[in-house]
Amino acid sequence: MCQDRHIPEYPWTCWSYAAVLLERKGSGDHLRPQELLEESLQISTDLGMPPLRQQADDLISRAGETFDSGYPRGFPNERLMFSD
């Protein structure tokens, strides 16, 4: 994350990368998306980017888990099911 200031492209990149990892469902891919989405949500809030915040919230919902789930890192690999 940028230390002094955020650039608008960075939180979008975090969201995009999280989406790719969640869809790919590769070995270890369930560990990083929550961290990326938390960062995207925080920065989008700080910068006043409601469309991105909504996209991140939607992605979390589609993943079928929330940040306060009882699973390590929030996204158990076997439960990542997207509804189209």
N, CA and C atoms as an extended XYZ file, in Angstrom:
252
Properties=species:S:1:pos:R:3:atomname:S:1:resname:S:1:resid:I:1 pbc="F F F"
N         0.846       -1.177        0.000 N   MET     1
C         0.000        0.000        0.000 CA  MET     1
C         0.890        1.238        0.000 C   MET     1
N         0.451        2.267       -0.649 N   CYS     2
C         1.176        3.531       -0.664 CA  CYS     2
C         1.184        4.110        0.745 C   CYS     2
N         2.316        4.599        1.181 N   GLN     3
C         2.436        5.069        2.554 CA  GLN     3
C         1.851        6.468        2.777 C   GLN     3
N         2.187        7.426        1.943 N   ASP     4
C         1.794        8.807        2.173 CA  ASP     4
C         0.462        9.178        1.541 C   ASP     4
N         0.202        8.671        0.372 N   ARG     5
C        -1.046        8.992       -0.309 CA  ARG     5
C        -1.406        7.826       -1.215 C   ARG     5
N        -2.641        7.760       -1.556 N   HIS     6
C        -3.130        6.664       -2.386 CA  HIS     6
C        -3.394        7.172       -3.799 C   HIS     6
N        -3.153        6.311       -4.748 N   ILE     7
C        -3.536        6.628       -6.113 CA  ILE     7
C        -4.796        5.826       -6.425 C   ILE     7
N        -5.737        6.383       -7.154 N   PRO     8
C        -7.016        5.707       -7.392 CA  PRO     8
C        -6.890        4.352       -8.091 C   PRO     8
N        -5.852        4.163       -8.869 N   GLU     9
C        -5.701        2.902       -9.586 CA  GLU     9
C        -5.391        1.739       -8.656 C   GLU     9
N        -4.720        2.017       -7.554 N   TYR    10
C        -4.288        0.948       -6.656 CA  TYR    10
C        -5.456        0.156       -6.046 C   TYR    10
N        -6.478        0.803       -5.473 N   PRO    11
C        -7.574        0.010       -4.908 CA  PRO    11
C        -8.343       -0.780       -5.964 C   PRO    11
N        -8.426       -0.232       -7.188 N   TRP    12
C        -9.058       -0.988       -8.276 CA  TRP    12
C        -8.226       -2.226       -8.617 C   TRP    12
N        -6.911       -2.076       -8.588 N   THR    13
C        -6.026       -3.205       -8.856 CA  THR    13
C        -6.169       -4.271       -7.774 C   THR    13
N        -6.263       -3.852       -6.525 N   CYS    14
C        -6.481       -4.806       -5.425 CA  CYS    14
C        -7.771       -5.584       -5.655 C   CYS    14
N        -8.836       -4.870       -6.010 N   TRP    15
C       -10.129       -5.526       -6.263 CA  TRP    15
C       -10.017       -6.511       -7.419 C   TRP    15
N        -9.390       -6.096       -8.514 N   SER    16
C        -9.267       -6.954       -9.688 CA  SER    16
C        -8.467       -8.210       -9.386 C   SER    16
N        -7.376       -8.053       -8.673 N   TYR    17
C        -6.531       -9.197       -8.338 CA  TYR    17
C        -7.279      -10.162       -7.417 C   TYR    17
N        -8.009       -9.634       -6.448 N   ALA    18
C        -8.803      -10.491       -5.565 CA  ALA    18
C        -9.833      -11.277       -6.369 C   ALA    18
N       -10.477      -10.621       -7.323 N   ALA    19
C       -11.483      -11.296       -8.152 CA  ALA    19
C       -10.862      -12.438       -8.951 C   ALA    19
N        -9.684      -12.211       -9.508 N   VAL    20
C        -9.000      -13.251      -10.281 CA  VAL    20
C        -8.650      -14.436       -9.385 C   VAL    20
N        -8.110      -14.152       -8.210 N   LEU    21
C        -7.730      -15.234       -7.299 CA  LEU    21
C        -8.940      -16.040       -6.845 C   LEU    21
N       -10.038      -15.354       -6.548 N   LEU    22
C       -11.248      -16.052       -6.116 CA  LEU    22
C       -11.813      -16.925       -7.226 C   LEU    22
N       -11.764      -16.436       -8.442 N   GLU    23
C       -12.298      -17.209       -9.558 CA  GLU    23
C       -11.391      -18.385       -9.920 C   GLU    23
N       -10.100      -18.172       -9.835 N   ARG    24
C        -9.142      -19.207      -10.209 CA  ARG    24
C        -9.158      -20.395       -9.245 C   ARG    24
N        -9.331      -20.114       -7.945 N   LYS    25
C        -9.403      -21.155       -6.914 CA  LYS    25
C        -8.185      -22.077       -6.912 C   LYS    25
N        -7.021      -21.539       -7.195 N   GLY    26
C        -5.807      -22.336       -7.177 CA  GLY    26
C        -5.311      -22.573       -5.768 C   GLY    26
N        -4.306      -23.397       -5.659 N   SER    27
C        -3.712      -23.694       -4.367 CA  SER    27
C        -3.182      -22.405       -3.731 C   SER    27
N        -3.667      -22.088       -2.564 N   GLY    28
C        -3.253      -20.880       -1.865 CA  GLY    28
C        -4.002      -19.624       -2.255 C   GLY    28
N        -4.866      -19.699       -3.255 N   ASP    29
C        -5.587      -18.513       -3.719 CA  ASP    29
C        -6.629      -18.015       -2.731 C   ASP    29
N        -6.964      -18.798       -1.737 N   HIS    30
C        -7.974      -18.364       -0.775 CA  HIS    30
C        -7.373      -17.515        0.340 C   HIS    30
N        -6.061      -17.383        0.394 N   LEU    31
C        -5.422      -16.647        1.473 CA  LEU    31
C        -5.320      -15.142        1.221 C   LEU    31
N        -5.120      -14.745        0.015 N   ARG    32
C        -4.825      -13.340       -0.301 CA  ARG    32
C        -6.037      -12.455       -0.594 C   ARG    32
N        -7.142      -12.979       -1.137 N   PRO    33
C        -8.242      -12.085       -1.527 CA  PRO    33
C        -8.821      -11.230       -0.401 C   PRO    33
N        -8.962      -11.779        0.783 N   GLN    34
C        -9.537      -10.973        1.858 CA  GLN    34
C        -8.653       -9.775        2.165 C   GLN    34
N        -7.358       -9.982        2.227 N   GLU    35
C        -6.436       -8.882        2.484 CA  GLU    35
C        -6.541       -7.810        1.397 C   GLU    35
N        -6.604       -8.248        0.156 N   LEU    36
C        -6.725       -7.313       -0.962 CA  LEU    36
C        -8.043       -6.549       -0.917 C   LEU    36
N        -9.131       -7.253       -0.599 N   LEU    37
C       -10.436       -6.594       -0.541 CA  LEU    37
C       -10.523       -5.630        0.638 C   LEU    37
N        -9.935       -5.991        1.768 N   GLU    38
C        -9.912       -5.066        2.909 CA  GLU    38
C        -9.166       -3.786        2.552 C   GLU    38
N        -8.041       -3.946        1.862 N   GLU    39
C        -7.264       -2.776        1.449 CA  GLU    39
C        -8.044       -1.929        0.444 C   GLU    39
N        -8.680       -2.587       -0.504 N   SER    40
C        -9.481       -1.876       -1.497 CA  SER    40
C       -10.628       -1.116       -0.831 C   SER    40
N       -11.306       -1.764        0.109 N   LEU    41
C       -12.412       -1.112        0.819 CA  LEU    41
C       -11.928        0.097        1.617 C   LEU    41
N       -10.799       -0.057        2.306 N   GLN    42
C       -10.284        1.043        3.123 CA  GLN    42
C        -9.901        2.245        2.262 C   GLN    42
N        -9.168        1.986        1.205 N   ILE    43
C        -8.710        3.086        0.354 CA  ILE    43
C        -9.882        3.719       -0.394 C   ILE    43
N       -10.812        2.891       -0.868 N   SER    44
C       -11.962        3.453       -1.585 CA  SER    44
C       -12.809        4.319       -0.654 C   SER    44
N       -12.856        3.958        0.613 N   THR    45
C       -13.561        4.793        1.593 CA  THR    45
C       -12.794        6.096        1.817 C   THR    45
N       -11.487        5.977        2.008 N   ASP    46
C       -10.645        7.164        2.236 CA  ASP    46
C       -10.716        8.149        1.071 C   ASP    46
N       -10.760        7.626       -0.152 N   LEU    47
C       -10.748        8.486       -1.339 CA  LEU    47
C       -12.150        8.858       -1.834 C   LEU    47
N       -13.185        8.329       -1.187 N   GLY    48
C       -14.545        8.633       -1.621 CA  GLY    48
C       -14.871        8.018       -2.969 C   GLY    48
N       -14.731        6.703       -3.060 N   MET    49
C       -14.962        5.979       -4.313 CA  MET    49
C       -16.107        4.978       -4.122 C   MET    49
N       -17.360        5.454       -4.026 N   PRO    50
C       -18.477        4.539       -3.767 CA  PRO    50
C       -18.646        3.422       -4.799 C   PRO    50
N       -18.405        3.661       -6.088 N   PRO    51
C       -18.566        2.546       -7.038 CA  PRO    51
C       -17.615        1.380       -6.733 C   PRO    51
N       -16.389        1.688       -6.368 N   LEU    52
C       -15.438        0.629       -6.043 CA  LEU    52
C       -15.837       -0.064       -4.741 C   LEU    52
N       -16.253        0.705       -3.768 N   ARG    53
C       -16.681        0.098       -2.505 CA  ARG    53
C       -17.829       -0.880       -2.761 C   ARG    53
N       -18.770       -0.506       -3.618 N   GLN    54
C       -19.887       -1.391       -3.952 CA  GLN    54
C       -19.391       -2.648       -4.655 C   GLN    54
N       -18.448       -2.482       -5.591 N   GLN    55
C       -17.893       -3.630       -6.307 CA  GLN    55
C       -17.219       -4.602       -5.327 C   GLN    55
N       -16.463       -4.066       -4.382 N   ALA    56
C       -15.784       -4.914       -3.396 CA  ALA    56
C       -16.806       -5.629       -2.509 C   ALA    56
N       -17.818       -4.907       -2.063 N   ASP    57
C       -18.879       -5.529       -1.263 CA  ASP    57
C       -19.586       -6.626       -2.052 C   ASP    57
N       -19.853       -6.373       -3.320 N   ASP    58
C       -20.494       -7.381       -4.175 CA  ASP    58
C       -19.618       -8.621       -4.324 C   ASP    58
N       -18.318       -8.412       -4.493 N   LEU    59
C       -17.407       -9.544       -4.642 CA  LEU    59
C       -17.371      -10.388       -3.371 C   LEU    59
N       -17.370       -9.738       -2.248 N   ILE    60
C       -17.394      -10.463       -0.974 CA  ILE    60
C       -18.672      -11.287       -0.872 C   ILE    60
N       -19.790      -10.713       -1.249 N   SER    61
C       -21.066      -11.433       -1.214 CA  SER    61
C       -21.068      -12.616       -2.170 C   SER    61
N       -20.549      -12.412       -3.380 N   ARG    62
C       -20.508      -13.499       -4.360 CA  ARG    62
C       -19.603      -14.637       -3.909 C   ARG    62
N       -18.590      -14.309       -3.131 N   ALA    63
C       -17.684      -15.338       -2.631 CA  ALA    63
C       -18.379      -16.187       -1.565 C   ALA    63
N       -19.503      -15.693       -1.051 N   GLY    64
C       -20.275      -16.470       -0.088 CA  GLY    64
C       -19.781      -16.387        1.334 C   GLY    64
N       -18.866      -15.495        1.616 N   GLU    65
C       -18.319      -15.350        2.965 CA  GLU    65
C       -18.253      -13.866        3.325 C   GLU    65
N       -18.142      -13.597        4.601 N   THR    66
C       -17.930      -12.229        5.065 CA  THR    66
C       -16.616      -12.176        5.815 C   THR    66
N       -16.171      -10.984        6.105 N   PHE    67
C       -14.905      -10.844        6.818 CA  PHE    67
C       -14.955      -11.459        8.207 C   PHE    67
N       -16.122      -11.517        8.838 N   ASP    68
C       -16.165      -12.092       10.166 CA  ASP    68
C       -16.560      -13.565       10.171 C   ASP    68
N       -16.326      -14.256        9.100 N   SER    69
C       -16.589      -15.691        9.119 CA  SER    69
C       -15.595      -16.356       10.058 C   SER    69
N       -15.910      -17.549       10.451 N   GLY    70
C       -15.051      -18.255       11.384 CA  GLY    70
C       -13.882      -18.953       10.732 C   GLY    70
N       -13.654      -18.737        9.468 N   TYR    71
C       -12.585      -19.423        8.763 CA  TYR    71
C       -11.319      -18.593        8.761 C   TYR    71
N       -10.163      -19.251        8.717 N   PRO    72
C        -8.913      -18.497        8.628 CA  PRO    72
C        -8.901      -17.618        7.384 C   PRO    72
N        -8.581      -16.364        7.553 N   ARG    73
C        -8.473      -15.388        6.478 CA  ARG    73
C        -9.792      -15.121        5.775 C   ARG    73
N       -10.897      -15.708        6.242 N   GLY    74
C       -12.209      -15.344        5.765 CA  GLY    74
C       -12.750      -16.052        4.549 C   GLY    74
N       -11.930      -16.672        3.726 N   PHE    75
C       -12.412      -17.279        2.497 CA  PHE    75
C       -11.927      -18.725        2.380 C   PHE    75
N       -12.674      -19.694        2.915 N   PRO    76
C       -12.249      -21.083        2.750 CA  PRO    76
C       -12.364      -21.502        1.290 C   PRO    76
N       -11.344      -22.125        0.760 N   ASN    77
C       -11.269      -22.452       -0.654 CA  ASN    77
C       -12.455      -23.307       -1.106 C   ASN    77
N       -12.862      -24.275       -0.290 N   GLU    78
C       -13.928      -25.172       -0.712 CA  GLU    78
C       -15.307      -24.510       -0.758 C   GLU    78
N       -15.463      -23.309       -0.213 N   ARG    79
C       -16.757      -22.647       -0.185 CA  ARG    79
C       -16.853      -21.496       -1.172 C   ARG    79
N       -15.881      -21.307       -2.004 N   LEU    80
C       -15.914      -20.192       -2.955 CA  LEU    80
C       -16.761      -20.560       -4.155 C   LEU    80
N       -18.003      -20.207       -4.069 N   MET    81
C       -18.914      -20.498       -5.173 CA  MET    81
C       -19.509      -19.181       -5.652 C   MET    81
N       -19.376      -18.910       -6.917 N   PHE    82
C       -19.923      -17.691       -7.494 CA  PHE    82
C       -21.257      -17.980       -8.128 C   PHE    82
N       -22.196      -17.095       -7.912 N   SER    83
C       -23.482      -17.220       -8.576 CA  SER    83
C       -23.531      -16.215       -9.719 C   SER    83
N       -23.820      -16.684      -10.892 N   ASP    84
C       -23.841      -15.795      -12.063 CA  ASP    84
C       -25.222      -15.294      -12.338 C   ASP    84
